[in-house]
Every structure is written in C-alpha cells, then in structure tokens.
C-alpha cells in the first residue's frame, strides 16, 4: 500500500439507506526515491534502478 493512502470511514446514523459514491484514481504506477543512494523503486515492474541525466533527445534520432 502506498504511504500516501488515506483511510476513511463512512457511518450512517440515520434510518434510511445512505447512498455514496467512491471516486478514485488507482493508477498502477508508483515511483519511490531513496535520497541517500539516489536509487528509484518502480512498480509495477518491481525494480530498483539508478537514474542518470540524459539529453531529452538522446536515442531519438
């Protein structure tokens, strides 16, 4: 589970049914950065990688 997840609880204190909508974006991708080592964790690939700066067009020619 992502550390950014927010837990919530809905409680109906009335006698009538309580309709509600859940609107969420469950994007499958997640990236975590390890500041001390500069590594990145990629999900759904489940890989830990190092990243290097490159020119925007490198390899695009």
C-alpha distance matrix in Angstrom:
0.0 3.8 6.5 8.4 7.1 10.3 11.3 14.8 17.5 20.6 23.7 27.0 29.9 32.5 34.4 33.6 30.5 27.9 26.8 23.7 21.8 18.1 17.9 14.7 14.0 11.2 12.2 11.3 12.0 10.2 12.5 12.4 15.9 17.3 20.3 22.5 22.7 22.0 19.7 16.9 13.9 13.7 11.4 12.4 15.3 13.5 16.3 17.2 20.2 22.8 24.0 27.6 29.3 31.5 33.8 32.3 34.9 34.7 35.1 35.6 39.4
3.8 0.0 3.8 5.2 5.5 9.2 11.4 14.9 18.2 21.2 24.6 27.9 30.7 33.3 35.5 34.6 31.6 28.7 27.4 24.0 21.9 18.2 17.4 14.0 12.9 10.7 11.1 10.9 10.6 8.1 10.0 9.7 13.1 15.0 17.6 20.2 20.6 19.6 17.7 14.8 12.3 12.4 10.8 12.4 15.3 13.8 15.9 16.2 18.8 20.9 21.7 25.2 26.6 28.9 31.0 29.6 32.4 32.4 33.1 33.6 37.4
6.5 3.8 0.0 3.8 5.6 8.5 11.0 14.6 18.0 21.3 24.5 28.0 30.5 33.3 35.8 35.2 32.5 29.4 28.6 25.2 23.4 19.8 19.1 16.0 15.3 13.8 14.2 14.4 13.7 10.7 11.5 10.1 12.8 14.1 16.2 18.7 19.8 19.1 17.9 15.5 13.6 14.6 13.8 15.8 18.2 16.4 18.0 17.6 20.0 21.6 22.4 25.7 27.0 29.7 31.9 30.7 33.8 33.8 34.8 35.5 39.3
8.4 5.2 3.8 0.0 3.8 6.4 9.8 13.0 16.6 19.6 23.0 26.3 28.9 31.5 34.1 33.3 30.6 27.4 26.3 22.7 20.8 17.3 16.3 13.3 12.8 12.1 12.7 13.9 13.3 10.7 11.9 11.3 14.0 16.0 17.6 20.6 21.8 20.5 19.6 16.9 15.4 15.7 14.8 16.6 19.4 18.2 19.9 19.6 21.6 23.0 23.2 26.3 27.1 29.5 31.4 29.8 33.0 33.4 34.6 34.8 38.6
7.1 5.5 5.6 3.8 0.0 3.8 6.6 9.8 13.4 16.3 19.8 23.1 25.8 28.4 30.8 29.9 27.2 24.0 23.0 19.6 17.8 14.3 13.9 11.1 11.4 10.5 12.2 13.5 13.9 12.1 14.2 14.1 17.2 19.1 21.1 23.9 24.9 23.8 22.4 19.6 17.5 17.4 15.7 16.9 20.1 19.0 21.3 21.6 23.9 25.7 26.1 29.3 30.2 32.4 34.2 32.5 35.4 35.9 36.8 36.9 40.7
10.3 9.2 8.5 6.4 3.8 0.0 3.8 6.5 10.3 13.2 16.6 19.9 22.5 25.2 27.8 27.1 24.7 21.4 20.8 17.4 16.2 13.1 13.3 11.4 12.8 12.6 14.9 16.6 17.4 15.8 17.8 17.6 20.4 22.2 23.9 26.7 28.0 26.9 25.8 23.1 21.2 21.1 19.4 20.5 23.8 22.8 25.1 25.3 27.6 29.2 29.5 32.6 33.3 35.6 37.2 35.4 38.3 39.1 40.1 40.0 43.8
11.3 11.4 11.0 9.8 6.6 3.8 0.0 3.8 7.0 10.4 13.5 17.1 19.6 22.4 24.9 24.5 22.1 19.1 19.0 16.0 15.5 12.7 13.9 12.7 14.7 14.3 17.1 18.6 19.9 18.5 20.8 20.5 23.4 25.0 26.9 29.4 30.7 30.0 28.7 26.0 23.7 23.7 21.6 22.4 25.8 24.6 27.2 27.6 30.2 32.1 32.6 35.9 36.7 39.0 40.7 38.9 41.8 42.4 43.2 43.2 46.9
14.8 14.9 14.6 13.0 9.8 6.5 3.8 0.0 3.8 6.8 10.1 13.5 16.0 18.8 21.4 21.0 18.8 15.7 15.8 13.0 13.2 11.1 13.0 12.8 15.6 15.9 19.0 20.9 22.5 21.5 23.9 23.9 26.8 28.6 30.3 32.9 34.3 33.4 32.2 29.4 27.2 26.9 24.7 25.3 28.8 27.9 30.6 31.2 33.6 35.5 35.9 39.0 39.7 41.8 43.3 41.2 44.1 45.0 45.8 45.5 49.2
17.5 18.2 18.0 16.6 13.4 10.3 7.0 3.8 0.0 3.8 6.5 10.1 12.6 15.4 17.9 17.9 15.8 13.1 13.9 11.9 13.0 11.8 14.5 15.0 18.2 18.4 21.8 23.6 25.6 24.8 27.4 27.4 30.4 32.1 33.9 36.4 37.8 37.0 35.6 32.8 30.5 30.1 27.7 28.0 31.6 30.7 33.6 34.3 37.0 39.0 39.4 42.6 43.3 45.4 46.9 44.8 47.6 48.5 49.1 48.8 52.5
20.6 21.2 21.3 19.6 16.3 13.2 10.4 6.8 3.8 0.0 3.8 6.7 9.7 12.1 14.6 14.2 12.3 9.4 10.6 9.0 11.1 11.0 14.1 15.6 19.1 19.8 23.4 25.4 27.6 27.3 30.0 30.4 33.4 35.3 37.1 39.7 41.1 40.1 38.7 35.8 33.4 32.8 30.2 30.3 34.0 33.4 36.4 37.3 39.8 41.9 42.1 45.3 45.8 47.7 48.9 46.6 49.3 50.4 51.0 50.4 54.1
23.7 24.6 24.5 23.0 19.8 16.6 13.5 10.1 6.5 3.8 0.0 3.8 6.2 9.0 11.6 12.1 10.8 8.7 11.2 10.9 13.7 14.3 17.6 19.3 22.8 23.5 27.1 29.0 31.3 30.9 33.6 33.8 36.9 38.6 40.3 42.9 44.3 43.4 42.1 39.2 36.9 36.3 33.7 33.7 37.4 36.7 39.7 40.6 43.3 45.4 45.7 48.9 49.5 51.4 52.7 50.4 53.1 54.2 54.8 54.2 57.9
27.0 27.9 28.0 26.3 23.1 19.9 17.1 13.5 10.1 6.7 3.8 0.0 3.8 5.5 7.9 8.3 7.7 6.3 9.6 10.5 14.0 15.5 18.9 21.1 24.8 25.7 29.4 31.4 33.9 33.8 36.7 37.1 40.2 42.0 43.8 46.4 47.8 46.8 45.4 42.5 40.1 39.3 36.6 36.5 40.2 39.7 42.8 43.9 46.4 48.6 48.8 51.9 52.4 54.2 55.3 52.8 55.4 56.7 57.2 56.4 60.1
29.9 30.7 30.5 28.9 25.8 22.5 19.6 16.0 12.6 9.7 6.2 3.8 0.0 3.8 7.0 8.9 9.8 9.2 12.8 14.0 17.5 19.1 22.4 24.6 28.3 29.2 32.9 35.0 37.3 37.0 39.7 39.9 42.8 44.5 46.1 48.6 50.2 49.4 48.2 45.3 43.0 42.4 39.8 39.9 43.6 42.9 45.9 46.8 49.4 51.5 51.7 54.8 55.3 57.2 58.3 55.9 58.6 59.9 60.5 59.8 63.4
32.5 33.3 33.3 31.5 28.4 25.2 22.4 18.8 15.4 12.1 9.0 5.5 3.8 0.0 3.8 5.7 7.8 8.1 11.8 13.9 17.7 19.9 23.2 25.8 29.6 30.7 34.4 36.6 39.1 39.1 42.0 42.4 45.5 47.3 48.9 51.6 53.1 52.1 50.8 47.8 45.5 44.6 41.9 41.8 45.5 45.1 48.2 49.3 51.8 53.9 54.0 57.1 57.4 59.1 60.1 57.5 60.1 61.5 62.1 61.1 64.7
34.4 35.5 35.8 34.1 30.8 27.8 24.9 21.4 17.9 14.6 11.6 7.9 7.0 3.8 0.0 3.8 6.8 8.8 12.4 15.2 19.0 21.4 24.8 27.6 31.3 32.3 36.0 38.1 40.8 41.1 44.1 44.8 47.9 49.8 51.6 54.3 55.6 54.6 53.1 50.1 47.5 46.5 43.6 43.2 47.0 46.7 49.9 51.3 53.9 56.1 56.3 59.4 59.8 61.4 62.4 59.7 62.1 63.5 63.9 62.9 66.4
33.6 34.6 35.2 33.3 29.9 27.1 24.5 21.0 17.9 14.2 12.1 8.3 8.9 5.7 3.8 0.0 3.8 6.3 9.4 12.6 16.3 19.2 22.4 25.5 29.1 30.4 34.0 36.2 39.0 39.6 42.8 43.7 46.9 49.1 50.9 53.8 54.9 53.6 52.1 48.9 46.4 45.1 42.1 41.6 45.4 45.4 48.6 50.1 52.6 54.9 54.9 57.9 58.2 59.6 60.4 57.6 59.9 61.4 61.7 60.5 64.0
30.5 31.6 32.5 30.6 27.2 24.7 22.1 18.8 15.8 12.3 10.8 7.7 9.8 7.8 6.8 3.8 0.0 3.8 6.3 9.7 13.2 15.9 19.3 22.3 25.9 26.9 30.6 32.7 35.6 36.4 39.6 40.7 44.1 46.3 48.3 51.1 52.1 50.8 49.1 45.8 43.2 41.8 38.7 38.1 41.9 41.9 45.2 46.9 49.3 51.7 51.7 54.8 55.2 56.5 57.3 54.5 56.7 58.2 58.3 57.2 60.7
27.9 28.7 29.4 27.4 24.0 21.4 19.1 15.7 13.1 9.4 8.7 6.3 9.2 8.1 8.8 6.3 3.8 0.0 3.8 6.4 10.2 12.8 16.2 19.1 22.8 24.1 27.7 30.0 32.8 33.4 36.5 37.6 40.9 43.2 45.0 47.9 48.9 47.6 46.0 42.8 40.3 39.0 36.1 35.6 39.4 39.5 42.6 44.1 46.5 48.7 48.6 51.6 51.9 53.2 54.1 51.3 53.6 55.1 55.4 54.2 57.7
26.8 27.4 28.6 26.3 23.0 20.8 19.0 15.8 13.9 10.6 11.2 9.6 12.8 11.8 12.4 9.4 6.3 3.8 0.0 3.8 7.1 10.3 13.3 16.6 20.2 21.7 25.2 27.6 30.5 31.4 34.6 36.0 39.4 41.9 43.8 46.9 47.7 46.0 44.4 41.0 38.6 37.0 34.0 33.4 37.2 37.6 40.7 42.4 44.6 46.8 46.6 49.5 49.6 50.8 51.5 48.6 50.7 52.3 52.5 51.2 54.7
23.7 24.0 25.2 22.7 19.6 17.4 16.0 13.0 11.9 9.0 10.9 10.5 14.0 13.9 15.2 12.6 9.7 6.4 3.8 0.0 3.8 6.8 9.8 13.0 16.7 18.3 21.8 24.4 27.1 27.9 31.0 32.4 35.7 38.3 40.1 43.3 44.1 42.4 40.9 37.5 35.2 33.6 30.8 30.3 34.1 34.5 37.5 39.0 41.1 43.2 42.9 45.8 45.9 47.1 47.9 45.0 47.2 48.8 49.1 47.9 51.4
21.8 21.9 23.4 20.8 17.8 16.2 15.5 13.2 13.0 11.1 13.7 14.0 17.5 17.7 19.0 16.3 13.2 10.2 7.1 3.8 0.0 3.8 6.3 9.7 13.2 15.1 18.5 21.2 23.9 24.9 28.1 29.8 33.1 35.9 37.8 41.0 41.6 39.8 38.2 34.7 32.4 30.6 27.8 27.3 31.1 31.7 34.7 36.3 38.2 40.3 39.9 42.7 42.7 43.8 44.4 41.5 43.6 45.2 45.5 44.2 47.7
18.1 18.2 19.8 17.3 14.3 13.1 12.7 11.1 11.8 11.0 14.3 15.5 19.1 19.9 21.4 19.2 15.9 12.8 10.3 6.8 3.8 0.0 3.8 6.3 10.0 11.6 15.0 17.7 20.3 21.2 24.5 26.1 29.5 32.3 34.3 37.5 38.0 36.2 34.5 31.0 28.7 26.9 24.2 23.7 27.5 28.1 31.0 32.5 34.5 36.7 36.3 39.2 39.4 40.6 41.4 38.6 40.8 42.3 42.5 41.4 45.0
17.9 17.4 19.1 16.3 13.9 13.3 13.9 13.0 14.5 14.1 17.6 18.9 22.4 23.2 24.8 22.4 19.3 16.2 13.3 9.8 6.3 3.8 0.0 3.8 7.1 9.7 12.6 15.8 18.1 19.2 22.4 24.3 27.5 30.6 32.4 35.8 36.2 34.1 32.5 29.0 26.9 25.0 22.5 22.1 25.8 26.7 29.4 30.8 32.5 34.5 33.8 36.5 36.5 37.5 38.1 35.2 37.4 39.0 39.4 38.1 41.7
14.7 14.0 16.0 13.3 11.1 11.4 12.7 12.8 15.0 15.6 19.3 21.1 24.6 25.8 27.6 25.5 22.3 19.1 16.6 13.0 9.7 6.3 3.8 0.0 3.8 6.1 9.1 12.3 14.4 15.4 18.6 20.6 23.9 27.0 28.9 32.3 32.6 30.5 28.8 25.2 23.2 21.2 18.7 18.5 22.2 23.0 25.6 27.0 28.7 30.7 30.2 33.0 33.1 34.3 35.1 32.4 34.6 36.0 36.3 35.3 39.0
14.0 12.9 15.3 12.8 11.4 12.8 14.7 15.6 18.2 19.1 22.8 24.8 28.3 29.6 31.3 29.1 25.9 22.8 20.2 16.7 13.2 10.0 7.1 3.8 0.0 3.8 5.7 9.2 11.1 12.5 15.7 18.1 21.4 24.7 26.7 30.1 30.1 27.8 26.0 22.4 20.4 18.2 15.8 15.6 19.2 20.3 22.7 24.2 25.6 27.6 26.9 29.7 29.8 30.8 31.6 28.8 31.0 32.3 32.6 31.6 35.2
11.2 10.7 13.8 12.1 10.5 12.6 14.3 15.9 18.4 19.8 23.5 25.7 29.2 30.7 32.3 30.4 26.9 24.1 21.7 18.3 15.1 11.6 9.7 6.1 3.8 0.0 3.8 6.2 8.8 10.4 14.0 16.4 20.0 23.0 25.5 28.6 28.4 26.3 24.1 20.4 18.0 15.7 12.9 12.4 16.2 17.1 19.8 21.6 23.4 25.7 25.5 28.5 29.1 30.2 31.4 28.9 30.9 31.8 31.9 31.3 35.0
12.2 11.1 14.2 12.7 12.2 14.9 17.1 19.0 21.8 23.4 27.1 29.4 32.9 34.4 36.0 34.0 30.6 27.7 25.2 21.8 18.5 15.0 12.6 9.1 5.7 3.8 0.0 3.8 5.6 7.9 11.4 14.3 17.8 21.1 23.5 26.7 26.1 23.7 21.6 17.8 15.6 12.9 10.5 10.1 13.6 15.0 17.3 19.1 20.5 22.7 22.3 25.2 25.7 26.6 27.8 25.2 27.3 28.1 28.1 27.5 31.2
11.3 10.9 14.4 13.9 13.5 16.6 18.6 20.9 23.6 25.4 29.0 31.4 35.0 36.6 38.1 36.2 32.7 30.0 27.6 24.4 21.2 17.7 15.8 12.3 9.2 6.2 3.8 0.0 3.8 6.7 10.3 13.4 16.9 19.9 22.8 25.7 24.7 22.5 19.9 16.1 13.5 10.5 7.4 6.5 10.1 11.6 14.2 16.5 18.1 20.8 20.8 24.0 25.0 25.9 27.4 25.2 27.0 27.3 27.0 26.8 30.5
12.0 10.6 13.7 13.3 13.9 17.4 19.9 22.5 25.6 27.6 31.3 33.9 37.3 39.1 40.8 39.0 35.6 32.8 30.5 27.1 23.9 20.3 18.1 14.4 11.1 8.8 5.6 3.8 0.0 3.8 6.9 10.3 13.6 16.8 19.5 22.4 21.3 19.0 16.5 12.7 10.5 7.4 5.4 5.8 8.7 10.1 11.9 13.7 14.9 17.3 17.1 20.2 21.2 22.3 24.0 21.9 24.0 24.2 24.2 24.2 28.0
10.2 8.1 10.7 10.7 12.1 15.8 18.5 21.5 24.8 27.3 30.9 33.8 37.0 39.1 41.1 39.6 36.4 33.4 31.4 27.9 24.9 21.2 19.2 15.4 12.5 10.4 7.9 6.7 3.8 0.0 3.8 6.7 10.2 13.4 16.1 19.1 18.3 16.1 13.8 10.1 7.9 6.0 5.1 7.2 9.4 9.6 11.0 11.8 13.3 15.5 15.6 18.9 20.1 21.8 23.9 22.2 24.7 24.7 25.1 25.6 29.4
12.5 10.0 11.5 11.9 14.2 17.8 20.8 23.9 27.4 30.0 33.6 36.7 39.7 42.0 44.1 42.8 39.6 36.5 34.6 31.0 28.1 24.5 22.4 18.6 15.7 14.0 11.4 10.3 6.9 3.8 0.0 3.8 6.7 10.1 12.6 15.7 14.8 12.4 10.3 6.7 5.6 4.9 6.5 9.3 10.2 9.9 10.0 9.7 10.6 12.2 12.2 15.6 16.9 19.0 21.3 20.1 22.8 22.6 23.4 24.2 28.0
12.4 9.7 10.1 11.3 14.1 17.6 20.5 23.9 27.4 30.4 33.8 37.1 39.9 42.4 44.8 43.7 40.7 37.6 36.0 32.4 29.8 26.1 24.3 20.6 18.1 16.4 14.3 13.4 10.3 6.7 3.8 0.0 3.8 6.7 9.5 12.4 12.0 10.2 8.5 5.6 5.0 6.9 8.8 11.8 12.4 11.0 10.7 9.2 10.5 11.7 12.3 15.7 17.4 20.0 22.7 22.0 25.0 24.5 25.6 26.7 30.4
15.9 13.1 12.8 14.0 17.2 20.4 23.4 26.8 30.4 33.4 36.9 40.2 42.8 45.5 47.9 46.9 44.1 40.9 39.4 35.7 33.1 29.5 27.5 23.9 21.4 20.0 17.8 16.9 13.6 10.2 6.7 3.8 0.0 3.8 6.0 9.0 8.8 6.7 6.0 4.6 6.5 9.1 11.9 14.9 14.8 13.4 12.0 9.5 9.8 9.7 10.3 13.4 15.0 18.2 21.0 20.9 24.1 23.3 24.8 26.3 29.8
17.3 15.0 14.1 16.0 19.1 22.2 25.0 28.6 32.1 35.3 38.6 42.0 44.5 47.3 49.8 49.1 46.3 43.2 41.9 38.3 35.9 32.3 30.6 27.0 24.7 23.0 21.1 19.9 16.8 13.4 10.1 6.7 3.8 0.0 3.8 5.8 5.8 5.4 5.3 6.2 8.0 11.5 14.3 17.3 16.8 14.7 13.0 9.8 10.3 9.9 11.4 14.3 16.4 19.8 23.0 23.4 26.5 25.4 26.9 28.8 32.1
20.3 17.6 16.2 17.6 21.1 23.9 26.9 30.3 33.9 37.1 40.3 43.8 46.1 48.9 51.6 50.9 48.3 45.0 43.8 40.1 37.8 34.3 32.4 28.9 26.7 25.5 23.5 22.8 19.5 16.1 12.6 9.5 6.0 3.8 0.0 3.8 5.6 5.1 7.4 8.9 11.5 14.7 17.6 20.7 20.2 18.3 16.4 13.1 12.8 11.3 12.0 14.1 15.7 19.4 22.4 23.1 26.4 25.5 27.5 29.4 32.5
22.5 20.2 18.7 20.6 23.9 26.7 29.4 32.9 36.4 39.7 42.9 46.4 48.6 51.6 54.3 53.8 51.1 47.9 46.9 43.3 41.0 37.5 35.8 32.3 30.1 28.6 26.7 25.7 22.4 19.1 15.7 12.4 9.0 5.8 3.8 0.0 3.8 5.9 8.2 10.9 13.3 16.9 19.9 22.8 21.9 19.7 17.5 13.9 13.6 12.0 13.4 15.2 17.3 21.0 24.2 25.4 28.6 27.2 29.1 31.3 34.4
22.7 20.6 19.8 21.8 24.9 28.0 30.7 34.3 37.8 41.1 44.3 47.8 50.2 53.1 55.6 54.9 52.1 48.9 47.7 44.1 41.6 38.0 36.2 32.6 30.1 28.4 26.1 24.7 21.3 18.3 14.8 12.0 8.8 5.8 5.6 3.8 0.0 3.8 5.5 8.9 11.6 15.0 18.3 21.1 19.6 17.6 14.9 11.1 10.5 8.6 10.6 12.6 15.3 18.8 22.3 23.6 26.5 24.7 26.3 28.8 31.8
22.0 19.6 19.1 20.5 23.8 26.9 30.0 33.4 37.0 40.1 43.4 46.8 49.4 52.1 54.6 53.6 50.8 47.6 46.0 42.4 39.8 36.2 34.1 30.5 27.8 26.3 23.7 22.5 19.0 16.1 12.4 10.2 6.7 5.4 5.1 5.9 3.8 0.0 3.8 6.7 10.1 13.1 16.6 19.4 18.1 16.6 13.9 10.4 8.9 6.6 7.5 9.6 12.0 15.5 18.9 20.0 22.9 21.5 23.3 25.5 28.5
19.7 17.7 17.9 19.6 22.4 25.8 28.7 32.2 35.6 38.7 42.1 45.4 48.2 50.8 53.1 52.1 49.1 46.0 44.4 40.9 38.2 34.5 32.5 28.8 26.0 24.1 21.6 19.9 16.5 13.8 10.3 8.5 6.0 5.3 7.4 8.2 5.5 3.8 0.0 3.8 6.9 9.9 13.4 16.1 14.5 12.9 10.1 6.5 5.5 4.6 6.9 10.1 13.0 16.1 19.6 20.3 23.0 21.3 22.5 24.8 28.0
16.9 14.8 15.5 16.9 19.6 23.1 26.0 29.4 32.8 35.8 39.2 42.5 45.3 47.8 50.1 48.9 45.8 42.8 41.0 37.5 34.7 31.0 29.0 25.2 22.4 20.4 17.8 16.1 12.7 10.1 6.7 5.6 4.6 6.2 8.9 10.9 8.9 6.7 3.8 0.0 3.8 6.4 9.9 12.7 11.6 10.4 8.1 5.5 5.3 6.2 7.4 11.1 13.5 16.2 19.4 19.4 22.1 20.8 21.8 23.6 27.1
13.9 12.3 13.6 15.4 17.5 21.2 23.7 27.2 30.5 33.4 36.9 40.1 43.0 45.5 47.5 46.4 43.2 40.3 38.6 35.2 32.4 28.7 26.9 23.2 20.4 18.0 15.6 13.5 10.5 7.9 5.6 5.0 6.5 8.0 11.5 13.3 11.6 10.1 6.9 3.8 0.0 3.8 6.7 9.6 8.8 7.0 5.7 4.4 6.5 9.0 10.6 14.4 16.9 19.2 22.2 21.8 24.2 23.1 23.6 25.2 28.7
13.7 12.4 14.6 15.7 17.4 21.1 23.7 26.9 30.1 32.8 36.3 39.3 42.4 44.6 46.5 45.1 41.8 39.0 37.0 33.6 30.6 26.9 25.0 21.2 18.2 15.7 12.9 10.5 7.4 6.0 4.9 6.9 9.1 11.5 14.7 16.9 15.0 13.1 9.9 6.4 3.8 0.0 3.8 6.4 5.8 5.6 5.3 6.3 7.7 10.6 11.5 15.1 17.2 18.9 21.5 20.6 22.7 21.8 21.9 23.1 26.8
11.4 10.8 13.8 14.8 15.7 19.4 21.6 24.7 27.7 30.2 33.7 36.6 39.8 41.9 43.6 42.1 38.7 36.1 34.0 30.8 27.8 24.2 22.5 18.7 15.8 12.9 10.5 7.4 5.4 5.1 6.5 8.8 11.9 14.3 17.6 19.9 18.3 16.6 13.4 9.9 6.7 3.8 0.0 3.0 4.6 4.8 6.9 9.1 11.2 14.3 15.2 18.8 20.7 22.1 24.5 23.1 25.1 24.5 24.3 25.1 28.8
12.4 12.4 15.8 16.6 16.9 20.5 22.4 25.3 28.0 30.3 33.7 36.5 39.9 41.8 43.2 41.6 38.1 35.6 33.4 30.3 27.3 23.7 22.1 18.5 15.6 12.4 10.1 6.5 5.8 7.2 9.3 11.8 14.9 17.3 20.7 22.8 21.1 19.4 16.1 12.7 9.6 6.4 3.0 0.0 3.8 5.5 8.2 11.2 13.2 16.5 17.4 20.8 22.6 23.7 25.9 24.3 25.9 25.3 24.6 25.3 28.9
15.3 15.3 18.2 19.4 20.1 23.8 25.8 28.8 31.6 34.0 37.4 40.2 43.6 45.5 47.0 45.4 41.9 39.4 37.2 34.1 31.1 27.5 25.8 22.2 19.2 16.2 13.6 10.1 8.7 9.4 10.2 12.4 14.8 16.8 20.2 21.9 19.6 18.1 14.5 11.6 8.8 5.8 4.6 3.8 0.0 3.8 5.5 8.9 10.6 14.2 15.3 18.6 20.9 21.8 24.2 23.0 24.4 23.3 22.4 23.5 27.0
13.5 13.8 16.4 18.2 19.0 22.8 24.6 27.9 30.7 33.4 36.7 39.7 42.9 45.1 46.7 45.4 41.9 39.5 37.6 34.5 31.7 28.1 26.7 23.0 20.3 17.1 15.0 11.6 10.1 9.6 9.9 11.0 13.4 14.7 18.3 19.7 17.6 16.6 12.9 10.4 7.0 5.6 4.8 5.5 3.8 0.0 3.8 6.9 9.8 13.5 15.4 19.0 21.7 23.1 25.9 25.1 26.8 25.5 24.9 26.4 29.9
16.3 15.9 18.0 19.9 21.3 25.1 27.2 30.6 33.6 36.4 39.7 42.8 45.9 48.2 49.9 48.6 45.2 42.6 40.7 37.5 34.7 31.0 29.4 25.6 22.7 19.8 17.3 14.2 11.9 11.0 10.0 10.7 12.0 13.0 16.4 17.5 14.9 13.9 10.1 8.1 5.7 5.3 6.9 8.2 5.5 3.8 0.0 3.8 6.3 10.0 12.2 15.8 18.7 20.2 23.3 22.9 24.6 22.9 22.5 24.4 27.7
17.2 16.2 17.6 19.6 21.6 25.3 27.6 31.2 34.3 37.3 40.6 43.9 46.8 49.3 51.3 50.1 46.9 44.1 42.4 39.0 36.3 32.5 30.8 27.0 24.2 21.6 19.1 16.5 13.7 11.8 9.7 9.2 9.5 9.8 13.1 13.9 11.1 10.4 6.5 5.5 4.4 6.3 9.1 11.2 8.9 6.9 3.8 0.0 3.8 7.1 10.0 13.6 16.7 18.8 22.2 22.3 24.3 22.5 22.6 24.8 28.1
20.2 18.8 20.0 21.6 23.9 27.6 30.2 33.6 37.0 39.8 43.3 46.4 49.4 51.8 53.9 52.6 49.3 46.5 44.6 41.1 38.2 34.5 32.5 28.7 25.6 23.4 20.5 18.1 14.9 13.3 10.6 10.5 9.8 10.3 12.8 13.6 10.5 8.9 5.5 5.3 6.5 7.7 11.2 13.2 10.6 9.8 6.3 3.8 0.0 3.8 6.5 10.0 13.2 15.2 18.7 19.1 21.1 19.1 19.4 21.7 25.0
22.8 20.9 21.6 23.0 25.7 29.2 32.1 35.5 39.0 41.9 45.4 48.6 51.5 53.9 56.1 54.9 51.7 48.7 46.8 43.2 40.3 36.7 34.5 30.7 27.6 25.7 22.7 20.8 17.3 15.5 12.2 11.7 9.7 9.9 11.3 12.0 8.6 6.6 4.6 6.2 9.0 10.6 14.3 16.5 14.2 13.5 10.0 7.1 3.8 0.0 3.8 6.9 10.4 12.8 16.5 17.5 19.7 17.6 18.5 21.1 24.1
24.0 21.7 22.4 23.2 26.1 29.5 32.6 35.9 39.4 42.1 45.7 48.8 51.7 54.0 56.3 54.9 51.7 48.6 46.6 42.9 39.9 36.3 33.8 30.2 26.9 25.5 22.3 20.8 17.1 15.6 12.2 12.3 10.3 11.4 12.0 13.4 10.6 7.5 6.9 7.4 10.6 11.5 15.2 17.4 15.3 15.4 12.2 10.0 6.5 3.8 0.0 3.8 6.8 9.4 12.9 13.9 16.3 14.5 15.9 18.2 21.3
27.6 25.2 25.7 26.3 29.3 32.6 35.9 39.0 42.6 45.3 48.9 51.9 54.8 57.1 59.4 57.9 54.8 51.6 49.5 45.8 42.7 39.2 36.5 33.0 29.7 28.5 25.2 24.0 20.2 18.9 15.6 15.7 13.4 14.3 14.1 15.2 12.6 9.6 10.1 11.1 14.4 15.1 18.8 20.8 18.6 19.0 15.8 13.6 10.0 6.9 3.8 0.0 3.8 6.4 10.1 12.0 14.2 12.2 14.2 16.7 19.4
29.3 26.6 27.0 27.1 30.2 33.3 36.7 39.7 43.3 45.8 49.5 52.4 55.3 57.4 59.8 58.2 55.2 51.9 49.6 45.9 42.7 39.4 36.5 33.1 29.8 29.1 25.7 25.0 21.2 20.1 16.9 17.4 15.0 16.4 15.7 17.3 15.3 12.0 13.0 13.5 16.9 17.2 20.7 22.6 20.9 21.7 18.7 16.7 13.2 10.4 6.8 3.8 0.0 3.8 7.0 9.1 11.8 10.4 13.2 15.2 17.7
31.5 28.9 29.7 29.5 32.4 35.6 39.0 41.8 45.4 47.7 51.4 54.2 57.2 59.1 61.4 59.6 56.5 53.2 50.8 47.1 43.8 40.6 37.5 34.3 30.8 30.2 26.6 25.9 22.3 21.8 19.0 20.0 18.2 19.8 19.4 21.0 18.8 15.5 16.1 16.2 19.2 18.9 22.1 23.7 21.8 23.1 20.2 18.8 15.2 12.8 9.4 6.4 3.8 0.0 3.8 6.3 8.3 6.6 9.7 11.7 14.0
33.8 31.0 31.9 31.4 34.2 37.2 40.7 43.3 46.9 48.9 52.7 55.3 58.3 60.1 62.4 60.4 57.3 54.1 51.5 47.9 44.4 41.4 38.1 35.1 31.6 31.4 27.8 27.4 24.0 23.9 21.3 22.7 21.0 23.0 22.4 24.2 22.3 18.9 19.6 19.4 22.2 21.5 24.5 25.9 24.2 25.9 23.3 22.2 18.7 16.5 12.9 10.1 7.0 3.8 0.0 3.8 5.5 5.3 9.0 10.1 12.0
32.3 29.6 30.7 29.8 32.5 35.4 38.9 41.2 44.8 46.6 50.4 52.8 55.9 57.5 59.7 57.6 54.5 51.3 48.6 45.0 41.5 38.6 35.2 32.4 28.8 28.9 25.2 25.2 21.9 22.2 20.1 22.0 20.9 23.4 23.1 25.4 23.6 20.0 20.3 19.4 21.8 20.6 23.1 24.3 23.0 25.1 22.9 22.3 19.1 17.5 13.9 12.0 9.1 6.3 3.8 0.0 3.8 5.8 8.8 8.6 11.1
34.9 32.4 33.8 33.0 35.4 38.3 41.8 44.1 47.6 49.3 53.1 55.4 58.6 60.1 62.1 59.9 56.7 53.6 50.7 47.2 43.6 40.8 37.4 34.6 31.0 30.9 27.3 27.0 24.0 24.7 22.8 25.0 24.1 26.5 26.4 28.6 26.5 22.9 23.0 22.1 24.2 22.7 25.1 25.9 24.4 26.8 24.6 24.3 21.1 19.7 16.3 14.2 11.8 8.3 5.5 3.8 0.0 3.8 6.2 5.3 7.4
34.7 32.4 33.8 33.4 35.9 39.1 42.4 45.0 48.5 50.4 54.2 56.7 59.9 61.5 63.5 61.4 58.2 55.1 52.3 48.8 45.2 42.3 39.0 36.0 32.3 31.8 28.1 27.3 24.2 24.7 22.6 24.5 23.3 25.4 25.5 27.2 24.7 21.5 21.3 20.8 23.1 21.8 24.5 25.3 23.3 25.5 22.9 22.5 19.1 17.6 14.5 12.2 10.4 6.6 5.3 5.8 3.8 0.0 3.8 5.5 7.4
35.1 33.1 34.8 34.6 36.8 40.1 43.2 45.8 49.1 51.0 54.8 57.2 60.5 62.1 63.9 61.7 58.3 55.4 52.5 49.1 45.5 42.5 39.4 36.3 32.6 31.9 28.1 27.0 24.2 25.1 23.4 25.6 24.8 26.9 27.5 29.1 26.3 23.3 22.5 21.8 23.6 21.9 24.3 24.6 22.4 24.9 22.5 22.6 19.4 18.5 15.9 14.2 13.2 9.7 9.0 8.8 6.2 3.8 0.0 3.8 5.7
35.6 33.6 35.5 34.8 36.9 40.0 43.2 45.5 48.8 50.4 54.2 56.4 59.8 61.1 62.9 60.5 57.2 54.2 51.2 47.9 44.2 41.4 38.1 35.3 31.6 31.3 27.5 26.8 24.2 25.6 24.2 26.7 26.3 28.8 29.4 31.3 28.8 25.5 24.8 23.6 25.2 23.1 25.1 25.3 23.5 26.4 24.4 24.8 21.7 21.1 18.2 16.7 15.2 11.7 10.1 8.6 5.3 5.5 3.8 0.0 3.8
39.4 37.4 39.3 38.6 40.7 43.8 46.9 49.2 52.5 54.1 57.9 60.1 63.4 64.7 66.4 64.0 60.7 57.7 54.7 51.4 47.7 45.0 41.7 39.0 35.2 35.0 31.2 30.5 28.0 29.4 28.0 30.4 29.8 32.1 32.5 34.4 31.8 28.5 28.0 27.1 28.7 26.8 28.8 28.9 27.0 29.9 27.7 28.1 25.0 24.1 21.3 19.4 17.7 14.0 12.0 11.1 7.4 7.4 5.7 3.8 0.0
